[in-house]
Amino acid sequence: MQRTLTVSDSVTIAVDPLTAYDAVSDVRQMGRWSPENAGGQTRGEGPVTVGSSFVGRNRRGSARWSTECTVTAADPGERFAFRVHRIGGRRPVLPAAIATWEYRFERVEAGTLVTETWTDDRRWPDALARVFDRAVTGGRTFAEYQPHNIRRTLDRLAAELERG
């Protein structure tokens, strides 16, 4: 059976699309919502743009690692995406196709529909990916593991943005 390479979920947040976009595209703040990401470190000041790189700090249980990411879409109020392409402990040193994360923002009557999507960029044999995934997630594939992270991220983002 071929593995699932993309999972996503959505939430409606009672804010305008630009407010939601501004929060998500400030990668330094992602650790406030994500159960796994502890925030990103950007190069320079100001908003990230297509081609900008940043280092993401991550944690899962006692494991800690960093990733290098490059912004692939930065359309204010519409879409923000980045590709994770380098990984390591304290510093991301190993080049590897890892994943792409995308956020879409759609104006709806109640505010903004925010859709978060994870795409597995690894082109490993499915059997190898399943073994690796289960070893690092506590028994699940990433396609089984990520929906929970996405749901928690979206719920926390909605709660914070709606509080103001």
N, CA and C atoms as an extended XYZ file, in Angstrom:
492
Properties=species:S:1:pos:R:3:atomname:S:1:resname:S:1:resid:I:1 pbc="F F F"
N         0.843       -1.184        0.000 N   MET     1
C         0.000        0.000        0.000 CA  MET     1
C         0.888        1.247        0.000 C   MET     1
N         0.617        2.159       -0.910 N   GLN     2
C         1.392        3.391       -1.002 CA  GLN     2
C         1.039        4.304        0.173 C   GLN     2
N         2.061        4.956        0.715 N   ARG     3
C         1.825        5.807        1.880 CA  ARG     3
C         1.169        7.129        1.482 C   ARG     3
N         0.459        7.710        2.428 N   THR     4
C        -0.179        9.008        2.243 CA  THR     4
C         0.897       10.081        2.342 C   THR     4
N         0.937       10.985        1.370 N   LEU     5
C         1.976       12.004        1.332 CA  LEU     5
C         1.489       13.389        1.737 C   LEU     5
N         0.185       13.591        1.865 N   THR     6
C        -0.345       14.906        2.202 CA  THR     6
C        -1.512       14.771        3.163 C   THR     6
N        -1.501       15.585        4.204 N   VAL     7
C        -2.639       15.686        5.119 CA  VAL     7
C        -2.888       17.165        5.409 C   VAL     7
N        -4.148       17.502        5.667 N   SER     8
C        -4.469       18.890        5.979 CA  SER     8
C        -5.725       18.960        6.824 C   SER     8
N        -5.949       20.137        7.369 N   ASP     9
C        -7.141       20.414        8.165 CA  ASP     9
C        -7.363       21.920        8.120 C   ASP     9
N        -8.554       22.333        8.503 N   SER    10
C        -8.905       23.755        8.443 CA  SER    10
C        -9.644       24.175        9.696 C   SER    10
N        -9.621       25.487        9.930 N   VAL    11
C       -10.383       26.084       11.016 CA  VAL    11
C       -10.829       27.475       10.554 C   VAL    11
N       -12.003       27.886       11.003 N   THR    12
C       -12.457       29.241       10.735 CA  THR    12
C       -12.123       30.089       11.955 C   THR    12
N       -11.460       31.209       11.697 N   ILE    13
C       -11.039       32.115       12.765 CA  ILE    13
C       -11.719       33.462       12.536 C   ILE    13
N       -12.261       34.035       13.574 N   ALA    14
C       -13.002       35.295       13.476 CA  ALA    14
C       -12.054       36.495       13.405 C   ALA    14
N       -11.199       36.499       12.387 N   VAL    15
C       -10.304       37.620       12.076 CA  VAL    15
C       -10.244       37.727       10.557 C   VAL    15
N        -9.680       38.814       10.057 N   ASP    16
C        -9.536       38.960        8.615 CA  ASP    16
C        -8.332       38.141        8.124 C   ASP    16
N        -8.295       37.816        6.823 N   PRO    17
C        -7.213       36.981        6.289 CA  PRO    17
C        -5.815       37.557        6.504 C   PRO    17
N        -5.664       38.870        6.441 N   LEU    18
C        -4.331       39.457        6.614 CA  LEU    18
C        -3.835       39.272        8.047 C   LEU    18
N        -4.715       39.382        9.023 N   THR    19
C        -4.328       39.166       10.422 CA  THR    19
C        -3.853       37.730       10.630 C   THR    19
N        -4.594       36.769       10.070 N   ALA    20
C        -4.203       35.362       10.203 CA  ALA    20
C        -2.878       35.111        9.478 C   ALA    20
N        -2.736       35.660        8.285 N   TYR    21
C        -1.500       35.500        7.521 CA  TYR    21
C        -0.314       36.079        8.282 C   TYR    21
N        -0.472       37.292        8.809 N   ASP    22
C         0.628       37.939        9.531 CA  ASP    22
C         1.096       37.094       10.715 C   ASP    22
N         0.161       36.467       11.414 N   ALA    23
C         0.533       35.623       12.554 CA  ALA    23
C         1.324       34.399       12.087 C   ALA    23
N         0.806       33.688       11.109 N   VAL    24
C         1.434       32.444       10.652 CA  VAL    24
C         2.769       32.700        9.961 C   VAL    24
N         2.854       33.778        9.189 N   SER    25
C         4.090       34.025        8.434 CA  SER    25
C         5.212       34.596        9.297 C   SER    25
N         4.909       34.948       10.540 N   ASP    26
C         5.966       35.340       11.482 CA  ASP    26
C         6.485       34.054       12.119 C   ASP    26
N         7.393       33.390       11.439 N   VAL    27
C         7.835       32.056       11.831 CA  VAL    27
C         8.446       32.019       13.230 C   VAL    27
N         8.861       33.160       13.731 N   ARG    28
C         9.416       33.208       15.093 CA  ARG    28
C         8.347       32.888       16.132 C   ARG    28
N         7.075       33.059       15.781 N   GLN    29
C         5.977       32.881       16.728 CA  GLN    29
C         5.314       31.502       16.674 C   GLN    29
N         5.656       30.685       15.696 N   MET    30
C         4.954       29.413       15.504 CA  MET    30
C         4.982       28.533       16.756 C   MET    30
N         6.004       28.632       17.552 N   GLY    31
C         6.088       27.831       18.772 CA  GLY    31
C         4.960       28.105       19.756 C   GLY    31
N         4.279       29.216       19.609 N   ARG    32
C         3.141       29.533       20.484 CA  ARG    32
C         1.944       28.640       20.190 C   ARG    32
N         1.871       28.109       18.976 N   TRP    33
C         0.707       27.316       18.588 CA  TRP    33
C         1.038       25.863       18.326 C   TRP    33
N         2.192       25.587       17.767 N   SER    34
C         2.543       24.230       17.352 CA  SER    34
C         2.946       23.366       18.544 C   SER    34
N         2.466       22.116       18.601 N   PRO    35
C         2.906       21.223       19.669 CA  PRO    35
C         4.325       20.692       19.451 C   PRO    35
N         4.892       20.903       18.255 N   GLU    36
C         6.203       20.351       17.953 CA  GLU    36
C         7.244       21.417       17.616 C   GLU    36
N         6.853       22.467       16.964 N   ASN    37
C         7.795       23.522       16.595 CA  ASN    37
C         7.949       24.490       17.757 C   ASN    37
N         9.182       24.883       18.029 N   ALA    38
C         9.456       25.813       19.134 CA  ALA    38
C         9.753       27.218       18.613 C   ALA    38
N         9.474       27.466       17.343 N   GLY    39
C         9.703       28.784       16.754 CA  GLY    39
C        10.840       28.760       15.760 C   GLY    39
N        10.867       29.795       14.951 N   GLY    40
C        11.882       29.892       13.916 CA  GLY    40
C        12.784       31.085       14.138 C   GLY    40
N        13.955       31.000       13.600 N   GLN    41
C        14.934       32.089       13.676 CA  GLN    41
C        15.186       32.556       12.247 C   GLN    41
N        14.844       33.821       12.001 N   THR    42
C        14.997       34.367       10.655 CA  THR    42
C        16.313       35.108       10.519 C   THR    42
N        16.693       35.331        9.283 N   ARG    43
C        17.866       36.156        8.995 CA  ARG    43
C        17.350       37.539        8.641 C   ARG    43
N        17.741       38.530        9.395 N   GLY    44
C        17.310       39.881        9.098 CA  GLY    44
C        15.999       40.228        9.764 C   GLY    44
N        15.584       41.446        9.535 N   GLU    45
C        14.345       41.957       10.125 CA  GLU    45
C        13.247       41.987        9.072 C   GLU    45
N        12.034       42.202        9.529 N   GLY    46
C        10.923       42.350        8.615 CA  GLY    46
C        10.306       41.024        8.233 C   GLY    46
N         9.242       41.083        7.443 N   PRO    47
C         8.542       39.856        7.064 CA  PRO    47
C         9.378       39.000        6.118 C   PRO    47
N         9.146       37.690        6.176 N   VAL    48
C         9.824       36.791        5.259 CA  VAL    48
C         9.174       36.911        3.882 C   VAL    48
N         9.959       36.681        2.855 N   THR    49
C         9.478       36.738        1.477 CA  THR    49
C         9.889       35.456        0.780 C   THR    49
N         9.387       35.249       -0.414 N   VAL    50
C         9.770       34.061       -1.189 CA  VAL    50
C        11.287       34.047       -1.329 C   VAL    50
N        11.873       32.923       -1.003 N   GLY    51
C        13.327       32.777       -1.049 CA  GLY    51
C        14.009       32.978        0.290 C   GLY    51
N        13.299       33.589        1.259 N   SER    52
C        13.869       33.751        2.598 CA  SER    52
C        14.082       32.386        3.246 C   SER    52
N        15.178       32.263        3.985 N   SER    53
C        15.433       31.039        4.737 CA  SER    53
C        15.294       31.318        6.219 C   SER    53
N        14.936       30.290        6.962 N   PHE    54
C        14.891       30.395        8.417 CA  PHE    54
C        15.197       29.034        9.017 C   PHE    54
N        15.614       29.047       10.269 N   VAL    55
C        15.894       27.809       10.996 CA  VAL    55
C        14.756       27.580       11.969 C   VAL    55
N        14.151       26.404       11.882 N   GLY    56
C        13.091       26.016       12.798 CA  GLY    56
C        13.654       25.163       13.915 C   GLY    56
N        13.236       25.447       15.123 N   ARG    57
C        13.616       24.640       16.294 CA  ARG    57
C        12.438       23.736       16.628 C   ARG    57
N        12.715       22.453       16.840 N   ASN    58
C        11.645       21.481       17.019 CA  ASN    58
C        11.914       20.579       18.211 C   ASN    58
N        10.803       19.995       18.712 N   ARG    59
C        10.898       19.073       19.833 CA  ARG    59
C         9.763       18.059       19.750 C   ARG    59
N        10.070       16.844       20.152 N   ARG    60
C         9.079       15.781       20.275 CA  ARG    60
C         9.541       14.933       21.437 C   ARG    60
N         8.834       15.023       22.549 N   GLY    61
C         9.278       14.348       23.760 CA  GLY    61
C        10.625       14.924       24.166 C   GLY    61
N        11.618       14.066       24.386 N   SER    62
C        12.937       14.549       24.777 CA  SER    62
C        13.830       14.861       23.568 C   SER    62
N        13.364       14.532       22.376 N   ALA    63
C        14.154       14.781       21.157 CA  ALA    63
C        14.095       16.260       20.777 C   ALA    63
N        15.231       16.790       20.340 N   ARG    64
C        15.336       18.177       19.874 CA  ARG    64
C        16.097       18.167       18.557 C   ARG    64
N        15.668       18.970       17.590 N   TRP    65
C        16.366       19.067       16.327 CA  TRP    65
C        16.040       20.398       15.672 C   TRP    65
N        16.846       20.734       14.680 N   SER    66
C        16.625       21.973       13.942 CA  SER    66
C        16.502       21.653       12.454 C   SER    66
N        15.797       22.525       11.758 N   THR    67
C        15.613       22.358       10.319 CA  THR    67
C        15.865       23.688        9.620 C   THR    67
N        16.367       23.609        8.405 N   GLU    68
C        16.454       24.813        7.589 CA  GLU    68
C        15.294       24.781        6.601 C   GLU    68
N        14.635       25.916        6.479 N   CYS    69
C        13.450       26.015        5.647 CA  CYS    69
C        13.587       27.207        4.710 C   CYS    69
N        12.973       27.113        3.551 N   THR    70
C        12.950       28.206        2.591 CA  THR    70
C        11.507       28.507        2.226 C   THR    70
N        11.158       29.783        2.288 N   VAL    71
C         9.802       30.221        1.967 CA  VAL    71
C         9.580       30.069        0.468 C   VAL    71
N         8.482       29.390        0.113 N   THR    72
C         8.157       29.159       -1.300 CA  THR    72
C         6.928       29.944       -1.746 C   THR    72
N         6.153       30.468       -0.812 N   ALA    73
C         4.987       31.301       -1.135 CA  ALA    73
C         4.793       32.287        0.002 C   ALA    73
N         4.575       33.534       -0.343 N   ALA    74
C         4.343       34.585        0.662 CA  ALA    74
C         3.389       35.613        0.056 C   ALA    74
N         2.135       35.220       -0.043 N   ASP    75
C         1.096       36.068       -0.612 CA  ASP    75
C         0.212       36.562        0.527 C   ASP    75
N         0.462       37.784        1.037 N   PRO    76
C        -0.252       38.277        2.219 CA  PRO    76
C        -1.771       38.115        2.113 C   PRO    76
N        -2.337       37.506        3.155 N   GLY    77
C        -3.764       37.289        3.231 CA  GLY    77
C        -4.278       36.138        2.399 C   GLY    77
N        -3.375       35.427        1.687 N   GLU    78
C        -3.820       34.344        0.813 CA  GLU    78
C        -3.095       33.022        1.057 C   GLU    78
N        -1.752       33.067        1.045 N   ARG    79
C        -1.008       31.806        1.102 CA  ARG    79
C         0.392       32.042        1.650 C   ARG    79
N         0.826       31.115        2.527 N   PHE    80
C         2.189       31.107        3.046 CA  PHE    80
C         2.656       29.664        3.029 C   PHE    80
N         3.855       29.406        2.472 N   ALA    81
C         4.363       28.035        2.403 CA  ALA    81
C         5.877       28.040        2.522 C   ALA    81
N         6.410       26.932        3.026 N   PHE    82
C         7.859       26.771        3.094 CA  PHE    82
C         8.227       25.314        2.937 C   PHE    82
N         9.425       25.101        2.440 N   ARG    83
C         9.984       23.774        2.209 CA  ARG    83
C        11.060       23.524        3.263 C   ARG    83
N        10.994       22.382        3.927 N   VAL    84
C        11.993       21.956        4.908 CA  VAL    84
C        13.007       21.099        4.161 C   VAL    84
N        14.274       21.550        4.122 N   HIS    85
C        15.233       20.877        3.247 CA  HIS    85
C        16.598       20.613        3.876 C   HIS    85
N        16.714       20.814        5.154 N   ARG    86
C        17.980       20.509        5.834 CA  ARG    86
C        17.641       20.225        7.292 C   ARG    86
N        18.331       19.277        7.902 N   ILE    87
C        18.010       18.869        9.278 CA  ILE    87
C        19.294       18.613       10.053 C   ILE    87
N        19.219       18.729       11.368 N   GLY    88
C        20.361       18.443       12.220 CA  GLY    88
C        19.983       18.603       13.680 C   GLY    88
N        20.956       18.430       14.543 N   GLY    89
C        20.744       18.624       15.978 CA  GLY    89
C        20.651       20.106       16.294 C   GLY    89
N        21.730       20.679       16.765 N   ARG    90
C        21.744       22.118       17.063 CA  ARG    90
C        21.707       22.966       15.807 C   ARG    90
N        22.325       22.438       14.741 N   ARG    91
C        22.369       23.165       13.460 CA  ARG    91
C        21.892       22.223       12.355 C   ARG    91
N        21.095       22.715       11.429 N   PRO    92
C        20.659       21.867       10.322 CA  PRO    92
C        21.779       21.728        9.284 C   PRO    92
N        22.430       20.581        9.263 N   VAL    93
C        23.588       20.386        8.393 CA  VAL    93
C        23.370       19.341        7.297 C   VAL    93
N        22.418       18.454        7.462 N   LEU    94
C        22.205       17.363        6.515 CA  LEU    94
C        21.151       17.765        5.481 C   LEU    94
N        21.553       17.954        4.214 N   PRO    95
C        20.559       18.302        3.192 CA  PRO    95
C        19.661       17.099        2.905 C   PRO    95
N        18.356       17.354        2.859 N   ALA    96
C        17.408       16.280        2.591 CA  ALA    96
C        16.044       16.882        2.273 C   ALA    96
N        15.347       16.308        1.320 N   ALA    97
C        13.964       16.690        1.068 CA  ALA    97
C        13.139       16.111        2.217 C   ALA    97
N        12.500       16.970        2.993 N   ILE    98
C        11.802       16.515        4.188 CA  ILE    98
C        10.298       16.721        4.067 C   ILE    98
N         9.871       17.974        3.983 N   ALA    99
C         8.433       18.250        3.937 CA  ALA    99
C         8.189       19.661        3.433 C   ALA    99
N         6.969       19.902        3.012 N   THR   100
C         6.495       21.244        2.691 CA  THR   100
C         5.273       21.517        3.549 C   THR   100
N         5.251       22.702        4.148 N   TRP   101
C         4.110       23.156        4.943 CA  TRP   101
C         3.460       24.322        4.217 C   TRP   101
N         2.144       24.314        4.142 N   GLU   102
C         1.428       25.373        3.450 CA  GLU   102
C         0.225       25.813        4.287 C   GLU   102
N        -0.018       27.107        4.268 N   TYR   103
C        -1.176       27.702        4.934 CA  TYR   103
C        -1.919       28.532        3.909 C   TYR   103
N        -3.220       28.293        3.780 N   ARG   104
C        -4.065       29.080        2.884 CA  ARG   104
C        -5.091       29.836        3.731 C   ARG   104
N        -5.406       31.027        3.279 N   PHE   105
C        -6.296       31.922        4.008 CA  PHE   105
C        -7.415       32.348        3.071 C   PHE   105
N        -8.649       32.009        3.430 N   GLU   106
C        -9.792       32.319        2.578 CA  GLU   106
C       -10.833       33.088        3.388 C   GLU   106
N       -11.219       34.257        2.879 N   ARG   107
C       -12.250       35.047        3.551 CA  ARG   107
C       -13.578       34.285        3.465 C   ARG   107
N       -14.212       34.122        4.619 N   VAL   108
C       -15.536       33.512        4.704 CA  VAL   108
C       -16.398       34.418        5.575 C   VAL   108
N       -17.679       34.143        5.612 N   GLU   109
C       -18.607       35.006        6.345 CA  GLU   109
C       -18.199       35.193        7.800 C   GLU   109
N       -17.719       34.140        8.431 N   ALA   110
C       -17.376       34.210        9.861 CA  ALA   110
C       -15.949       34.695       10.116 C   ALA   110
N       -15.195       35.046        9.070 N   GLY   111
C       -13.812       35.506        9.255 CA  GLY   111
C       -12.896       34.955        8.187 C   GLY   111
N       -11.994       34.050        8.607 N   THR   112
C       -11.030       33.466        7.677 CA  THR   112
C       -10.959       31.959        7.878 C   THR   112
N       -11.063       31.237        6.781 N   LEU   113
C       -10.832       29.800        6.805 CA  LEU   113
C        -9.337       29.613        6.595 C   LEU   113
N        -8.657       29.060        7.610 N   VAL   114
C        -7.224       28.797        7.535 CA  VAL   114
C        -7.052       27.296        7.334 C   VAL   114
N        -6.351       26.921        6.277 N   THR   115
C        -6.074       25.522        5.984 CA  THR   115
C        -4.569       25.291        6.083 C   THR   115
N        -4.186       24.346        6.921 N   GLU   116
C        -2.778       23.967        7.087 CA  GLU   116
C        -2.575       22.614        6.423 C   GLU   116
N        -1.539       22.510        5.589 N   THR   117
C        -1.262       21.276        4.850 CA  THR   117
C         0.197       20.882        5.034 C   THR   117
N         0.403       19.606        5.333 N   TRP   118
C         1.739       19.015        5.401 CA  TRP   118
C         1.879       18.061        4.222 C   TRP   118
N         2.993       18.173        3.491 N   THR   119
C         3.287       17.262        2.394 CA  THR   119
C         4.647       16.623        2.639 C   THR   119
N         4.673       15.319        2.598 N   ASP   120
C         5.901       14.550        2.780 CA  ASP   120
C         6.716       14.642        1.495 C   ASP   120
N         7.868       15.287        1.566 N   ASP   121
C         8.730       15.424        0.396 CA  ASP   121
C         9.765       14.308        0.275 C   ASP   121
N         9.799       13.414        1.249 N   ARG   122
C        10.761       12.318        1.189 CA  ARG   122
C        10.357       11.362        0.069 C   ARG   122
N        11.298       10.962       -0.713 N   ARG   123
C        11.021       10.009       -1.783 CA  ARG   123
C        11.697        8.682       -1.476 C   ARG   123
N        11.484        8.256       -0.240 N   TRP   124
C        12.019        6.990        0.223 CA  TRP   124
C        11.071        5.871       -0.192 C   TRP   124
N        11.569        4.648       -0.223 N   PRO   125
C        10.640        3.530       -0.386 CA  PRO   125
C         9.620        3.541        0.764 C   PRO   125
N         8.386        3.202        0.459 N   ASP   126
C         7.314        3.266        1.464 CA  ASP   126
C         7.632        2.441        2.714 C   ASP   126
N         8.179        1.246        2.535 N   ALA   127
C         8.478        0.385        3.689 CA  ALA   127
C         9.506        1.044        4.606 C   ALA   127
N        10.546        1.639        4.036 N   LEU   128
C        11.558        2.326        4.834 CA  LEU   128
C        10.945        3.523        5.564 C   LEU   128
N        10.123        4.279        4.881 N   ALA   129
C         9.478        5.441        5.515 CA  ALA   129
C         8.595        4.998        6.679 C   ALA   129
N         7.847        3.916        6.507 N   ARG   130
C         6.979        3.434        7.597 CA  ARG   130
C         7.803        3.029        8.823 C   ARG   130
N         8.906        2.336        8.619 N   VAL   131
C         9.758        1.915        9.739 CA  VAL   131
C        10.331        3.148       10.446 C   VAL   131
N        10.884        4.075        9.684 N   PHE   132
C        11.449        5.303       10.264 CA  PHE   132
C        10.374        6.083       11.020 C   PHE   132
N         9.245        6.309       10.371 N   ASP   133
C         8.166        7.092       10.984 CA  ASP   133
C         7.739        6.493       12.320 C   ASP   133
N         7.528        5.197       12.334 N   ARG   134
C         7.053        4.547       13.567 CA  ARG   134
C         8.097        4.631       14.681 C   ARG   134
N         9.360        4.617       14.303 N   ALA   135
C        10.420        4.717       15.313 CA  ALA   135
C        10.456        6.104       15.946 C   ALA   135
N        10.179        7.155       15.172 N   VAL   136
C        10.315        8.515       15.714 CA  VAL   136
C         9.003        9.126       16.202 C   VAL   136
N         7.868        8.481       15.915 N   THR   137
C         6.585        9.047       16.367 CA  THR   137
C         5.899        8.201       17.430 C   THR   137
N         6.527        7.134       17.846 N   GLY   138
C         5.891        6.286       18.849 CA  GLY   138
C         4.898        5.308       18.251 C   GLY   138
N         5.127        4.874       17.014 N   GLY   139
C         4.314        3.811       16.448 CA  GLY   139
C         3.393        4.204       15.310 C   GLY   139
N         3.419        5.451       14.876 N   ARG   140
C         2.537        5.874       13.781 CA  ARG   140
C         3.349        6.330       12.578 C   ARG   140
N         2.713        6.352       11.428 N   THR   141
C         3.337        6.970       10.264 CA  THR   141
C         3.159        8.487       10.414 C   THR   141
N         3.940        9.256        9.667 N   PHE   142
C         3.762       10.708        9.736 CA  PHE   142
C         2.367       11.118        9.274 C   PHE   142
N         1.813       10.425        8.293 N   ALA   143
C         0.457       10.750        7.828 CA  ALA   143
C        -0.584       10.506        8.923 C   ALA   143
N        -0.318        9.572        9.827 N   GLU   144
C        -1.206        9.337       10.966 CA  GLU   144
C        -0.917       10.304       12.107 C   GLU   144
N         0.323       10.744       12.213 N   TYR   145
C         0.787       11.593       13.310 CA  TYR   145
C         0.468       13.075       13.087 C   TYR   145
N         0.651       13.556       11.870 N   GLN   146
C         0.524       14.994       11.605 CA  GLN   146
C        -0.876       15.566       11.795 C   GLN   146
N        -1.972       14.849       11.522 N   PRO   147
C        -3.282       15.466       11.719 CA  PRO   147
C        -3.503       15.999       13.135 C   PRO   147
N        -2.990       15.283       14.129 N   HIS   148
C        -3.115       15.748       15.518 CA  HIS   148
C        -2.339       17.054       15.712 C   HIS   148
N        -1.115       17.120       15.191 N   ASN   149
C        -0.324       18.353       15.309 CA  ASN   149
C        -1.000       19.513       14.588 C   ASN   149
N        -1.503       19.257       13.404 N   ILE   150
C        -2.172       20.305       12.636 CA  ILE   150
C        -3.407       20.800       13.384 C   ILE   150
N        -4.215       19.889       13.889 N   ARG   151
C        -5.435       20.274       14.612 CA  ARG   151
C        -5.094       21.127       15.837 C   ARG   151
N        -4.096       20.703       16.616 N   ARG   152
C        -3.696       21.477       17.803 CA  ARG   152
C        -3.171       22.850       17.414 C   ARG   152
N        -2.374       22.922       16.360 N   THR   153
C        -1.848       24.205       15.908 CA  THR   153
C        -2.986       25.135       15.511 C   THR   153
N        -3.909       24.651       14.699 N   LEU   154
C        -5.016       25.493       14.245 CA  LEU   154
C        -5.907       25.935       15.395 C   LEU   154
N        -6.199       25.021       16.325 N   ASP   155
C        -7.040       25.385       17.471 CA  ASP   155
C        -6.373       26.440       18.350 C   ASP   155
N        -5.086       26.277       18.605 N   ARG   156
C        -4.357       27.262       19.415 CA  ARG   156
C        -4.253       28.613       18.703 C   ARG   156
N        -3.998       28.584       17.391 N   LEU   157
C        -3.942       29.819       16.605 CA  LEU   157
C        -5.287       30.534       16.673 C   LEU   157
N        -6.357       29.802       16.461 N   ALA   158
C        -7.697       30.413       16.501 CA  ALA   158
C        -7.973       31.025       17.870 C   ALA   158
N        -7.686       30.276       18.928 N   ALA   159
C        -7.955       30.780       20.274 CA  ALA   159
C        -7.188       32.067       20.552 C   ALA   159
N        -5.917       32.100       20.183 N   GLU   160
C        -5.111       33.293       20.450 CA  GLU   160
C        -5.561       34.478       19.606 C   GLU   160
N        -5.778       34.260       18.327 N   LEU   161
C        -6.156       35.386       17.467 CA  LEU   161
C        -7.541       35.920       17.825 C   LEU   161
N        -8.449       35.070       18.236 N   GLU   162
C        -9.776       35.543       18.607 CA  GLU   162
C        -9.802       36.254       19.941 C   GLU   162
N        -8.834       35.957       20.804 N   ARG   163
C        -8.701       36.717       22.073 CA  ARG   163
C        -8.184       38.116       21.834 C   ARG   163
N        -7.501       38.279       20.682 N   GLY   164
C        -6.949       39.613       20.364 CA  GLY   164
C        -5.575       39.703       20.834 C   GLY   164
